[in-house]
């Protein structure tokens, strides 16, 4: 089995359970030498060579740096905090919510999260189209999920502090904490008139990324919660168990609801289980190049007679959408649930010598049929999953073949109409075919 390194591209959105490069290193690699002394700042800058693509005058930057250090009432200022703030400000000016800088402790927590080791409330943060801080998805078995947090919940304040204008990094800083401690979030929820408070006790969480159940009638249900460092091994183990324990396998339901994503290579690996050969995802890279990722192994679910359903919702993001798109377009899988999150970009983790990292957006990814599903780029109309509703374009995400909502009443009654529909689709050959027919007609109507 192919082994993937942790230096691969990361396409997950920022996790709430996640939570500086020293200035001499940061500017040194760009042709600058910086000498920072404690107390009142004495900054010496030497421009060794012009390595930038355009002339940039850093004089004002250093003037502001000197004035802050020499005149601000809070002096002496922590120099590392200034460096980190400058880096985060530079990143914020790009306007890309997925490019992020993590210092060494934060980066360690990022890697722990991909390994399934969490200390926090266990939820993924993001922004809605109005720029409000939201819960993209609570993680399976997490304190957040157990406390009643839902995908799409708006975080109005954290311990009484308003989140208006707050960055994801700042929110993470406020919400993360030791296991056993409690955090209070003021939540706004669609369908609820007044905001309400949820108190969550943080915990340490170790979760497997792949679990499965025999749902009867030859149907295997696989829950995939993330695309982490151990996902490929866990997936292989589960698939081998399914094949050996279910000799009359008729269909597979792959549940990636509230799966925020993870490693790109893992998304390719999972997709390859269902696709014999050929392309499963494409990338348009920032340097002008393009690359394709093909099926990388002979999968045990590649039999075309095996009915495949993928369950998605608005918390299914990035790697989850890569798999859903690949299986829909290359495998004939039927998609059930709600329109997915709509994250069509890839981040590369650049690791620094002190343990910090920069996750920088380097590419957009496309489905095998060249559809870009990124919701932050609504000017792009090149996706068959886009539609017009009430006179407005709906852009972004994977559009299900069968749209099934799930209500608060369903949750309280411990009902899952989305899963029920998936089982119905697998069991009913005509219904399964109707999903495929709808998909074909959809493509014809949009493309021609």
C-alpha positions as CSV (number, residue, x, y, z in Angstrom):
1,X,0.0,0.0,0.0
2,X,1.3,3.4,-0.8
3,X,2.4,5.5,2.2
4,X,1.8,9.2,2.1
5,X,4.0,11.8,3.8
6,X,2.8,14.6,6.0
7,X,4.3,17.2,3.7
8,X,1.5,16.8,1.2
9,X,-1.1,19.4,0.4
10,X,-3.7,20.2,3.0
11,X,-7.1,21.2,1.8
12,X,-9.1,21.3,5.1
13,X,-10.8,24.4,6.4
14,X,-9.5,25.8,9.7
15,X,-10.5,23.6,12.7
16,X,-11.7,25.2,15.9
17,X,-9.9,22.4,17.8
18,X,-6.6,23.7,16.2
19,X,-6.3,26.4,17.9
20,X,6.2,33.2,14.9
21,X,8.6,32.7,12.7
22,X,11.4,35.0,14.0
23,X,11.6,38.2,12.0
24,X,15.3,37.6,11.1
25,X,14.4,34.4,9.3
26,X,11.3,35.7,7.6
27,X,12.9,38.8,6.1
28,X,16.3,37.1,5.8
29,X,15.1,34.7,3.1
30,X,13.8,37.6,1.2
31,X,17.1,39.5,1.1
32,X,16.7,41.5,4.4
33,X,18.7,41.4,7.6
34,X,16.9,42.4,10.8
35,X,18.4,43.1,14.2
36,X,15.8,43.4,17.0
37,X,16.9,44.4,20.5
38,X,14.8,44.2,23.7
39,X,13.3,47.3,25.3
40,X,13.0,50.3,23.1
41,X,13.4,48.9,19.6
42,X,16.6,49.6,17.7
43,X,16.0,48.1,14.3
44,X,18.6,47.9,11.6
45,X,17.6,46.8,8.1
46,X,20.0,46.0,5.4
47,X,18.7,45.4,1.9
48,X,21.2,42.9,0.6
49,X,19.6,42.3,-2.8
50,X,16.4,42.9,-4.6
51,X,14.8,39.5,-4.8
52,X,11.2,40.8,-5.2
53,X,9.3,40.9,-8.4
54,X,8.6,44.5,-7.9
55,X,10.0,47.4,-5.9
56,X,8.6,47.6,-2.4
57,X,9.5,50.4,0.0
58,X,9.7,49.0,3.5
59,X,10.7,52.3,5.0
60,X,7.2,53.1,6.3
61,X,6.9,49.6,7.9
62,X,10.0,50.2,9.9
63,X,9.1,53.7,10.8
64,X,5.8,52.4,12.3
65,X,7.7,49.6,14.0
66,X,10.1,52.1,15.7
67,X,7.3,54.5,16.7
68,X,5.2,51.7,18.3
69,X,8.2,50.4,20.2
70,X,9.4,53.8,21.4
71,X,6.2,55.7,22.1
72,X,3.3,53.3,22.8
73,X,2.0,53.4,26.3
74,X,2.3,49.6,26.6
75,X,6.1,49.5,25.9
76,X,8.1,47.4,26.1
77,X,6.2,45.6,23.4
78,X,6.7,41.9,22.8
79,X,8.7,41.7,19.6
80,X,7.5,38.3,18.6
81,X,3.9,39.4,19.0
82,X,4.6,42.3,16.6
83,X,6.1,39.9,14.1
84,X,3.2,37.5,14.3
85,X,0.7,40.4,14.0
86,X,2.5,41.7,10.9
87,X,2.4,38.3,9.3
88,X,-1.3,37.8,10.0
89,X,-2.0,41.4,8.8
90,X,-0.2,40.6,5.5
91,X,-2.2,37.4,5.1
92,X,-5.5,39.2,5.9
93,X,-4.8,41.7,3.2
94,X,-5.1,38.9,0.6
95,X,-8.7,38.3,1.4
96,X,-8.3,34.5,1.4
97,X,-9.9,32.9,4.5
98,X,-7.9,29.7,4.0
99,X,-4.3,31.1,3.9
100,X,-3.2,31.0,7.6
101,X,-0.1,31.2,9.7
102,X,0.5,29.0,12.7
103,X,3.2,29.5,15.3
104,X,4.9,26.3,16.7
105,X,2.3,25.4,19.4
106,X,-0.6,26.1,17.0
107,X,1.1,24.1,14.3
108,X,1.5,21.2,16.6
109,X,-2.2,21.3,17.4
110,X,-2.9,21.4,13.6
111,X,-1.0,18.1,13.2
112,X,-2.6,16.6,16.3
113,X,-6.0,17.3,14.8
114,X,-5.2,15.6,11.6
115,X,-4.1,12.6,13.7
116,X,-7.4,12.6,15.5
117,X,-6.0,14.0,18.8
118,X,-8.0,17.0,20.0
119,X,-8.1,19.1,23.2
120,X,-10.9,21.6,22.9
121,X,-14.6,21.6,21.9
122,X,-14.2,19.8,18.6
123,X,-15.7,22.0,15.9
124,X,-14.7,23.5,12.7
125,X,-14.8,27.3,12.2
126,X,-15.5,29.3,9.1
127,X,-17.3,32.4,7.7
128,X,-20.6,32.5,6.0
129,X,-21.2,34.7,3.0
130,X,-22.1,37.6,5.2
131,X,-18.7,37.4,6.9
132,X,-20.1,36.1,10.2
133,X,-18.1,33.5,12.2
134,X,-19.9,30.2,12.0
135,X,-19.6,26.6,13.1
136,X,-19.0,24.8,9.8
137,X,-19.2,21.4,11.4
138,X,-19.1,19.9,14.9
139,X,-16.9,16.7,14.9
140,X,-18.2,13.3,15.6
141,X,-18.3,12.5,19.4
142,X,-17.1,16.0,20.3
143,X,-18.1,18.1,23.3
144,X,-19.5,20.6,20.8
145,X,-21.8,18.0,19.2
146,X,-22.8,16.6,22.6
147,X,-23.7,20.2,23.8
148,X,-26.0,20.7,20.8
149,X,-23.9,22.8,18.5
150,X,-25.0,22.4,14.8
151,X,-23.5,23.1,11.4
152,X,-24.3,26.7,10.3
153,X,-24.6,28.0,13.9
154,X,-23.4,31.6,14.1
155,X,-21.1,32.5,17.0
156,X,-22.2,35.9,18.1
157,X,-19.9,36.2,21.1
158,X,-17.3,34.1,23.0
159,X,-17.4,34.5,26.8
160,X,-19.3,37.8,26.3
161,X,-16.8,39.1,23.7
162,X,-18.4,40.0,20.3
163,X,-17.0,38.1,17.3
164,X,-17.8,41.0,14.9
165,X,-14.6,41.5,12.8
166,X,-12.8,38.7,14.7
167,X,-10.5,36.5,12.7
168,X,-10.6,32.7,12.8
169,X,-7.2,32.7,14.5
170,X,-8.5,35.1,17.3
171,X,-11.6,33.0,17.8
172,X,-9.5,29.8,18.0
173,X,-7.3,31.5,20.6
174,X,-10.3,32.4,22.7
175,X,-12.1,29.1,22.5
176,X,-9.2,26.6,22.7
177,X,-8.2,25.5,26.2
178,X,-7.4,22.7,28.6
179,X,-9.6,19.6,28.9
180,X,-12.1,20.0,31.7
181,X,-12.5,23.7,31.4
182,X,-15.7,25.4,30.2
183,X,-16.4,27.9,27.5
184,X,-19.6,29.8,26.9
185,X,-20.7,30.7,23.3
186,X,-23.7,32.9,22.3
187,X,-25.2,31.2,19.3
188,X,-27.5,32.4,16.6
189,X,-29.4,29.7,14.6
190,X,-31.6,29.9,11.6
191,X,-35.2,29.3,12.6
192,X,-34.6,30.5,16.2
193,X,-35.7,34.0,16.9
194,X,-33.3,34.9,19.8
195,X,-29.7,34.0,20.3
196,X,-29.0,31.5,23.1
197,X,-26.0,30.5,25.1
198,X,-24.3,27.1,25.0
199,X,-21.8,26.1,27.6
200,X,-19.3,23.5,26.5
201,X,-16.8,21.6,28.6
202,X,-13.5,21.1,26.7
203,X,-12.0,17.6,26.5
204,X,-9.3,15.6,24.9
205,X,-10.6,13.6,22.0
206,X,-9.1,10.7,20.1
207,X,-11.3,9.7,17.2
208,X,-10.9,7.2,14.4
209,X,-11.6,8.8,11.0
210,X,-13.3,5.7,9.5
211,X,-16.0,3.5,11.0
212,X,-18.6,1.2,9.3
213,X,-21.8,-0.7,9.9
214,X,-23.7,-3.5,8.2
215,X,-27.1,-1.9,7.5
216,X,-28.6,-5.1,6.3
217,X,-29.8,-6.2,2.8
218,X,-26.2,-6.1,1.5
219,X,-25.6,-2.4,2.3
220,X,-22.4,-1.3,4.0
221,X,-22.5,2.2,5.7
222,X,-19.1,3.9,6.0
223,X,-18.7,7.0,8.1
224,X,-15.6,9.1,7.0
225,X,-15.1,12.0,9.5
226,X,-11.8,13.5,8.2
227,X,-8.9,12.9,5.8
228,X,-6.0,12.6,8.3
229,X,-2.7,11.0,8.7
230,X,-4.1,7.5,9.6
231,X,-7.2,7.7,7.4
232,X,-5.7,5.5,4.6
233,X,-4.8,2.7,7.0
234,X,-8.1,2.9,8.8
235,X,-9.9,2.9,5.4
236,X,-8.1,-0.2,4.1
237,X,-8.8,-2.1,7.4
238,X,-12.5,-1.2,7.2
239,X,-12.8,-2.1,3.5
240,X,-11.1,-5.4,4.0
241,X,-13.5,-6.2,6.9
242,X,-16.6,-5.2,4.8
243,X,-15.5,-7.5,1.9
244,X,-14.8,-10.4,4.1
245,X,-17.9,-10.1,6.3
246,X,-20.4,-9.1,3.6
247,X,-20.0,-11.5,0.7
248,X,-23.4,-10.4,-0.7
249,X,-22.5,-6.8,-0.8
250,X,-25.0,-4.8,-2.9
251,X,-24.3,-1.2,-2.2
252,X,-22.1,1.2,-0.2
253,X,-23.2,4.4,1.5
254,X,-20.2,6.7,2.1
255,X,-21.1,9.4,4.7
256,X,-19.0,12.5,4.5
257,X,-21.5,14.8,6.3
258,X,-19.7,17.4,8.5
259,X,-16.3,16.2,7.2
260,X,-14.2,19.3,7.0
261,X,-11.5,17.7,4.7
262,X,-7.8,17.1,5.3
263,X,-5.0,15.7,3.1
264,X,-5.4,15.8,-0.7
265,X,-3.6,12.5,-1.2
266,X,-6.0,10.8,1.1
267,X,-9.0,12.1,-0.9
268,X,-7.3,10.6,-4.0
269,X,-6.8,7.3,-2.2
270,X,-10.4,7.1,-1.0
271,X,-11.7,8.0,-4.5
272,X,-9.5,5.3,-6.0
273,X,-11.4,2.6,-4.0
274,X,-14.4,3.2,-6.3
275,X,-12.8,4.1,-9.6
276,X,-10.9,1.7,-11.8
277,X,-8.5,4.2,-13.4
278,X,-8.3,7.7,-14.8
279,X,-8.5,11.1,-13.3
280,X,-10.2,11.7,-9.9
281,X,-9.2,15.4,-9.4
282,X,-7.4,18.2,-11.2
283,X,-5.4,21.2,-10.0
284,X,-4.7,24.6,-11.6
285,X,-1.6,25.8,-9.7
286,X,-0.7,29.4,-9.0
287,X,2.5,29.1,-11.1
288,X,0.4,28.6,-14.2
289,X,0.9,24.8,-14.3
290,X,-1.8,22.1,-14.1
291,X,-1.7,18.6,-12.8
292,X,-4.0,15.7,-12.6
293,X,-4.4,13.0,-9.9
294,X,-5.4,9.6,-11.2
295,X,-6.6,6.5,-9.3
296,X,-3.6,5.2,-7.4
297,X,-4.6,1.6,-6.6
298,X,-7.0,-1.2,-7.6
299,X,-10.0,-0.6,-5.4
300,X,-12.3,-3.2,-3.9
301,X,-15.4,-1.2,-4.6
302,X,-14.8,-0.6,-8.3
303,X,-17.3,-3.2,-9.5
304,X,-19.8,-1.2,-11.6
305,X,-22.7,-3.3,-10.4
306,X,-22.1,-2.1,-6.8
307,X,-24.5,0.8,-6.1
308,X,-22.8,3.8,-4.4
309,X,-24.4,6.6,-2.6
310,X,-22.5,9.6,-1.1
311,X,-24.1,11.5,1.8
312,X,-23.2,15.2,2.0
313,X,-24.3,18.3,3.8
314,X,-23.2,21.9,4.2
315,X,-20.4,20.8,6.5
316,X,-18.9,18.6,3.8
317,X,-15.9,20.5,2.6
318,X,-12.8,20.3,0.4
319,X,-11.5,16.7,0.4
320,X,-15.1,15.5,1.1
321,X,-16.2,17.4,-2.0
322,X,-13.3,16.0,-4.1
323,X,-14.4,12.5,-3.3
324,X,-18.1,13.3,-3.8
325,X,-17.3,15.0,-7.2
326,X,-15.1,12.2,-8.3
327,X,-17.5,9.4,-7.4
328,X,-20.4,11.3,-9.0
329,X,-18.7,12.0,-12.3
330,X,-16.4,9.0,-12.7
331,X,-18.3,6.3,-10.8
332,X,-21.9,7.1,-11.3
333,X,-22.5,7.5,-7.6
334,X,-25.8,9.2,-6.5
335,X,-25.4,12.1,-4.1
336,X,-27.9,12.5,-1.2
337,X,-28.4,15.2,1.4
338,X,-27.7,19.0,1.2
339,X,-25.5,21.1,-1.0
340,X,-21.9,20.8,0.3
341,X,-19.8,23.7,1.7
342,X,-18.1,24.8,-1.5
343,X,-14.3,24.9,-0.9
344,X,-12.5,24.5,-4.2
345,X,-8.9,25.5,-3.2
346,X,-5.8,23.7,-2.1
347,X,-3.4,24.8,0.7
348,X,0.2,23.8,0.9
349,X,1.8,23.6,4.3
350,X,5.2,25.3,4.3
351,X,7.1,24.2,7.4
352,X,9.6,26.5,9.1
353,X,12.6,25.4,11.2
354,X,11.2,26.6,14.5
355,X,8.1,24.5,14.1
356,X,5.8,27.2,12.7
357,X,4.0,26.8,9.4
358,X,2.2,28.8,6.7
359,X,-0.8,27.2,5.0
360,X,-0.9,29.1,1.7
361,X,-3.5,28.7,-1.0
362,X,-1.5,27.5,-4.1
363,X,-4.2,26.1,-6.4
364,X,-7.8,25.6,-7.2
365,X,-9.1,22.0,-7.7
366,X,-11.5,20.9,-10.3
367,X,-13.7,17.8,-10.6
368,X,-12.8,15.3,-13.4
369,X,-15.3,17.1,-15.6
370,X,-13.6,20.5,-14.9
371,X,-16.2,21.8,-12.5
372,X,-15.0,24.4,-9.9
373,X,-17.3,24.3,-6.9
374,X,-15.7,27.1,-4.8
375,X,-18.4,29.4,-3.3
376,X,-16.0,32.3,-2.7
377,X,-15.6,32.8,-6.5
378,X,-19.2,33.3,-7.5
379,X,-18.2,35.0,-10.8
380,X,-17.3,31.6,-12.1
381,X,-20.2,29.8,-13.7
382,X,-18.4,26.8,-15.0
383,X,-20.1,24.2,-12.8
384,X,-23.0,21.9,-13.6
385,X,-23.9,22.2,-9.9
386,X,-24.8,25.9,-10.1
387,X,-28.4,26.9,-10.5
388,X,-30.7,29.9,-10.4
389,X,-33.3,30.1,-7.6
390,X,-35.6,33.0,-7.0
391,X,-33.7,35.0,-9.5
392,X,-30.4,34.5,-7.8
393,X,-27.4,32.4,-8.8
394,X,-26.6,29.6,-6.3
395,X,-22.9,29.0,-6.7
396,X,-20.6,26.6,-4.9
397,X,-20.6,23.1,-3.5
398,X,-21.8,19.7,-4.8
399,X,-25.5,19.7,-5.6
400,X,-27.1,16.4,-4.5
401,X,-29.2,14.3,-6.9
402,X,-31.7,13.9,-4.0
403,X,-32.0,16.9,-1.7
404,X,-33.1,15.9,1.7
405,X,-33.3,18.3,4.7
406,X,-33.0,17.3,8.3
407,X,-35.0,19.2,10.9
408,X,-34.5,19.8,14.6
409,X,-37.5,17.5,15.2
410,X,-35.7,14.8,13.3
411,X,-32.6,15.2,15.5
412,X,-34.6,15.3,18.7
413,X,-36.4,12.1,17.7
414,X,-33.0,10.6,16.7
415,X,-34.2,10.2,13.1
416,X,-31.9,10.5,10.0
417,X,-34.0,11.0,6.9
418,X,-30.9,11.6,4.8
419,X,-29.5,8.1,5.7
420,X,-33.0,6.6,5.3
421,X,-33.2,8.1,1.8
422,X,-29.7,6.7,0.9
423,X,-30.8,3.2,2.0
424,X,-33.9,3.6,-0.1
425,X,-31.9,4.6,-3.1
426,X,-29.6,1.6,-2.8
427,X,-32.5,-0.8,-2.3
428,X,-34.6,0.6,-5.2
429,X,-32.9,0.0,-8.6
430,X,-35.4,2.3,-10.4
431,X,-34.8,5.1,-7.8
432,X,-31.0,4.7,-8.1
433,X,-31.3,4.9,-11.9
434,X,-33.5,8.0,-11.7
435,X,-30.8,9.7,-9.7
436,X,-28.3,8.9,-12.5
437,X,-30.8,10.1,-15.1
438,X,-31.3,13.4,-13.3
439,X,-27.6,13.9,-13.2
440,X,-27.3,13.3,-17.0
441,X,-30.1,15.6,-17.8
442,X,-28.7,18.3,-15.5
443,X,-25.4,18.1,-17.4
444,X,-27.1,18.3,-20.7
445,X,-29.2,21.3,-19.7
446,X,-26.3,23.3,-18.3
447,X,-23.6,22.4,-20.9
448,X,-25.7,22.5,-24.0
